[in-house]
Amino acid sequence: MIPEDNRFESDPSDVLPDDPGLPEGWSAEAPDGTDAATVERLTALLRAHERAGRGWAASGEDDVRVEVSEHGLAMRENLVVRDPDGVIRAWGSVHDRAEGRMLFVHIVDREVDERLADRCSDVLFEWAEAQARAVGAARGLAVQQIDTGAFAEDERQHAWLADAGFDRVRTWWQMTRSVVADEAELVPDPVRWERQGVVFRLVARSEDGMPDVADLRAVHEVLEGAFTDHFNSTEETFQEFIHRLREDPGHRWDHWWLAEIVDGDGEPEPAGALVGTVSESATGADGSYVSYLGVLESARGRGVATGLLRTIIADAAARGRDRVGLEVDADSPTGADGLYVAMGWGTKYVTESWHRDVTIVTGS
C-alpha cells in the first residue's frame, strides 16, 4: 500500500547551486541505499549522533534502511556530503510525512573540525529548504513546514538550528516502564478482553495472516479523530499512514489494538486505538513501544487509555519483554503524563521539536 509518487527532487544538482560552498574535493550527492558500505557508514554517523546527544546509541542498520531503501524513497530523499577520500561526513534525509509537514534528519560527523562541520551543515539546510519548496509546490501549498528534532542536551545541534531560522516549539519526554513476568495477568487475555462495556482486542486477521482492512481503517480514523486538536497534528491519508507505520523495523500486526464501546444491542463503536512496535535491544531483552495511543473525546473517562496501556504491558510480559516505552508531549494540556507516571512510567531522556516555515512562491 504505497502512497502517491515522490514529490521531492531526486537529483541534488537540481536544487543545490553549482558551487554549494564545500571545500575543494568535497561533494554532495544522493547516496546509494543498496550499497552495504553506505548503509554501514550512515549507521555509524547516526549512532555517533545519538551518543553525543543523549549518551548512548540505539539505532541500527534497519533504521537507516527506512530512510534510504527503495521502499523508503517512495516518500523520501537523501543527501550525503563526502570528503576528498569519499568518506561520508554528513547526511540529510527529508520525508513527506503529511500535507504541510516535512520531516528532516540532519546529521554531521562529530569528528570533523568546526569549520568543516559548519559548511556541511549549511549544505544540508540549503538542500532541505529547496526540498521543502519542491514538496510544498507539488502539494499546492502556500507554506511548507520543516519539522526536525534534537536531543535536549545537544547544544551544537541547537545552535545550528537557531542559526538556520528554526524555532524550538515543543519538548517531549521519552518515557520507559519496567515490566515483570507477573504483569502478564494484568488483563485476562491481550488478544481480547472486556471491562465495563469496553472491549479491548487485537485487529482481526484473515487466514493469510494479513489484518482486516476495516479494522485498520478504524485504527486510522480513531487516531485522526483523537489527535485533531493536538500539537502539530496534520491530516494523513490512510495510505500514507499504513505505508509509514509498516516501514518501522519494529512493526508487527499483532501489536495493533482497538477499543470498542459495546453498550446495549448496537454495533461496537471504535473508541480507542493503540499501535505498538517491538523495541529491540542489542544487549538485552526486547521491549515493546507505544507508537500511538488515541482515544476519541466522546469515550474519555471510561478507562479506555488505561485499558489499552494495561493490554500492551500484559502482552509484553507474556512475551518475556522487560519494558514498555512511549513518548509524551511535555507541554500537552491533556495531562496525559499524569496517567503514565501513575502507571509506572518515568522519563529516560528528553527530545525537542524544531520547526521552520518555508514560503512557497507561486510558479517556483
ZIHUBEL-V8040 format. One record per backbone hydrogen bond with DSSP energy under -0.5 kcal/mol. CO is the residue of the C=O (numbers start at 0). NH is the residue of the N-H. Records with the same first field share a line. If there is no record, write none. Layout:
CO->NH  NH
This chain:
7->9
9->11
10->13
11->14  15
17->19
22->25
26->81
28->79
30->32
31->34
33->35
34->38
35->39
36->40
37->41
38->42
39->43
40->44
41->45
42->46
43->47
44->48
45->49
46->50
47->51
48->52
49->53  54  55
50->54
52->152
59->62  63
60->64
61->65
62->66
63->66  67
64->68
68->72
70->73
71->74
74->95
76->93
78->91
79->28  81
80->88  89
81->26
82->85
86->82
88->108
89->80
90->106
91->78
92->104
93->76
94->96  102
97->100
99->144
100->96  97  102
101->146
102->94
103->148
104->92
106->90
108->111
112->116
113->117
114->118
115->119
116->120
117->121
118->122
119->123
120->124
121->125
122->126
123->127
124->128
125->129
126->130
127->131
128->132
129->133
130->134
131->135
132->136
133->137
134->138
135->140
136->139
141->359
143->357
144->101  146
145->147  355
146->103
147->353
149->351
150->153
152->154
153->157
154->158
155->159
156->160
157->161
158->162
159->163
160->165
161->164
166->168  354
169->352
170->329  330
171->173  350
172->174  327
173->347  348
174->325
175->345
176->323
179->182
180->183
181->184
182->185
188->191
190->201
192->199
194->197
196->261
197->194
198->200  259
199->192
200->257
203->211
205->208
209->205
211->215
212->216
213->217
214->218
215->219
216->220
217->221
218->222
219->223
220->224
221->225
222->226
224->227
226->229
229->232
234->98
236->240
237->241
238->242
239->243
240->244
241->245
242->246
243->246  247
244->247
247->250
249->277
251->254
252->255
254->256  275
255->202
256->273
257->200
258->270  271
259->198
260->268
262->265
267->269
268->260
270->295
271->258
272->293
273->256  275
274->290  291
275->251
276->288
277->279
278->286
285->321
286->278
287->324
288->276  290
289->326
291->274
293->272
295->298
296->299
298->301
302->306
303->307
304->308
305->309
306->310
307->311
308->312
309->313
310->314
311->315
312->316
313->317
314->318
315->320
316->319
321->178
322->287
323->176
324->289
325->174
327->172  329
328->331
331->334
334->337  338
335->338  339
336->340
337->341
338->342
339->344
340->343
345->175
348->173
349->151
350->171
351->149
352->168  169
353->147
354->166
355->145
356->358
357->143
358->360
360->363
